[in-house]
Amino acid sequence: MKSNKQKRAQLEAKRARKAQRARYAAIFRGDSNCAALKGWRWSKKGDFVPCDASQLAHTGFYGSPPQFVLMGYQDQLIRCIGCGTEETWTAMQQKWWYEVMKGSIYSRAVRCRACRRQRRTIRAAANECRLAGIERKRQAKRLAPSSQRRKLKRS
């Protein structure tokens, strides 16, 4: 059994996690007027956004940690490997990727938003096709007469 002090601490920690999730969701939506973001400092171009190292997905640092862990996030210019266009990976997008989505601290964006969307739709269509094929095989096994079942088992 937990004492009341332990229960209160657990409840406060749960509320803090819930408030932080609400802040990150508001950041993701781009809602700067949200009540969860009161007192939140939005980055201007060239500013650093502080990094909360306790929220990172630690897989163990090999040598020194990446620069953003110590200095904070800053807008980065990336060149898309799909189409070759240049796009800015903003500090807030980096914060969302590393701290909310728990992306590897050694990864970074390599595709522009348009190429990421296109790749996602292609992968979703391929997955739907794969699932449809699996379902067809299941239906064929269910509807096959007993003589065909024996043939299916042999092959």
C-alpha positions in Angstrom: 0.0 0.0 0.0 1.1 3.5 -0.7 1.0 6.3 1.7 -0.9 9.5 1.0 2.4 11.3 0.4 3.3 8.7 -2.3 -0.1 8.9 -3.9 0.1 12.7 -4.1 3.5 12.6 -5.6 2.3 10.1 -8.2 -0.8 12.2 -9.0 1.4 15.3 -9.4 3.7 13.5 -11.7 0.8 12.2 -13.8 -0.6 15.8 -14.0 2.8 17.1 -15.1 3.1 14.5 -17.8 -0.5 15.2 -19.0 0.3 19.0 -19.2 3.5 18.3 -21.1 1.6 16.1 -23.6 -0.9 18.9 -24.1 1.9 21.4 -24.7 3.5 19.2 -27.3 0.2 18.5 -29.0 -0.4 22.3 -29.2 3.1 22.8 -30.6 2.4 20.1 -33.2 -0.9 21.7 -34.2 0.7 25.1 -34.3 -1.8 26.5 -31.9 0.1 29.4 -30.2 -3.0 30.6 -28.3 -3.5 27.4 -26.4 -3.8 27.7 -22.6 -1.2 24.9 -22.2 1.4 27.2 -23.8 1.1 30.1 -21.4 4.6 31.3 -20.7 6.1 29.2 -23.5 8.8 31.0 -25.4 8.5 30.6 -29.2 11.8 30.6 -31.1 12.5 33.3 -33.6 14.7 32.7 -36.6 18.3 32.1 -35.3 17.2 31.4 -31.7 18.0 28.3 -29.8 15.2 26.2 -28.3 16.4 24.5 -25.1 16.8 20.8 -25.0 15.2 18.8 -22.2 17.8 15.9 -22.0 15.6 13.9 -19.6 13.0 13.5 -22.5 15.5 12.1 -25.0 15.5 8.4 -26.0 18.9 7.5 -24.6 20.6 4.6 -26.3 23.9 5.4 -24.7 26.2 8.1 -25.9 29.3 7.0 -27.7 31.8 9.7 -26.9 30.3 13.1 -26.5 26.5 13.7 -27.1 25.3 15.6 -30.2 25.7 19.4 -30.1 22.0 20.1 -29.7 21.9 18.2 -26.3 24.3 20.8 -24.9 23.3 23.9 -26.7 19.7 23.4 -27.7 17.9 23.1 -31.0 18.5 25.6 -33.8 16.9 25.8 -37.3 18.9 23.6 -39.8 18.9 23.7 -43.5 18.5 20.3 -45.1 18.7 19.1 -48.7 16.0 16.5 -49.6 17.5 13.2 -50.9 14.3 12.6 -52.9 13.9 15.8 -54.9 17.0 17.9 -54.0 15.1 20.9 -52.7 16.3 22.8 -49.6 14.0 23.1 -46.6 14.4 24.3 -43.1 14.1 21.8 -40.2 12.9 24.2 -37.5 14.0 24.0 -33.9 10.4 23.2 -32.8 10.2 20.3 -35.3 13.5 19.0 -33.9 12.2 19.3 -30.4 9.0 17.3 -31.3 11.0 14.6 -33.1 13.6 14.0 -30.4 11.6 14.6 -27.2 8.0 13.6 -28.1 8.5 11.0 -30.7 11.6 9.7 -29.0 13.6 9.7 -32.3 17.2 8.6 -32.2 19.5 11.4 -31.2 21.8 10.5 -34.0 19.2 10.8 -36.7 18.1 13.9 -38.6 15.6 14.9 -41.3 16.7 13.9 -44.8 13.5 14.4 -46.8 11.3 17.5 -47.4 7.7 17.4 -46.2 6.3 16.7 -49.6 8.5 13.7 -50.2 7.7 12.4 -46.7 4.0 12.6 -47.4 4.5 10.9 -50.8 6.6 8.1 -49.3 4.0 7.6 -46.6 1.2 7.2 -49.1 3.2 4.7 -51.2 4.0 2.7 -48.1 0.4 2.7 -46.9 -0.8 1.5 -50.3 1.7 -1.3 -50.4 0.7 -2.3 -46.9 -3.0 -2.3 -47.9 -2.1 -4.6 -50.9 -0.2 -6.9 -48.6 -3.0 -7.2 -46.1 -5.5 -7.8 -48.9 -3.3 -10.7 -50.2 -3.2 -12.2 -46.7 -6.9 -11.9 -46.4 -7.4 -13.6 -49.8 -5.3 -16.5 -48.7 -7.3 -16.9 -45.5 -10.6 -16.8 -47.4 -9.3 -19.5 -49.8 -8.3 -21.8 -46.9 -11.7 -21.3 -45.3 -13.7 -21.9 -48.5 -11.6 -24.8 -49.9 -13.3 -28.2 -49.9 -11.6 -31.0 -47.9 -9.9 -32.5 -50.9 -8.3 -29.2 -51.8 -7.2 -28.7 -48.1 -5.1 -31.8 -48.4 -3.5 -30.4 -51.5 -2.8 -27.1 -49.8 -1.1 -29.0 -46.9 1.2 -30.9 -49.3 2.4 -27.8 -51.1 
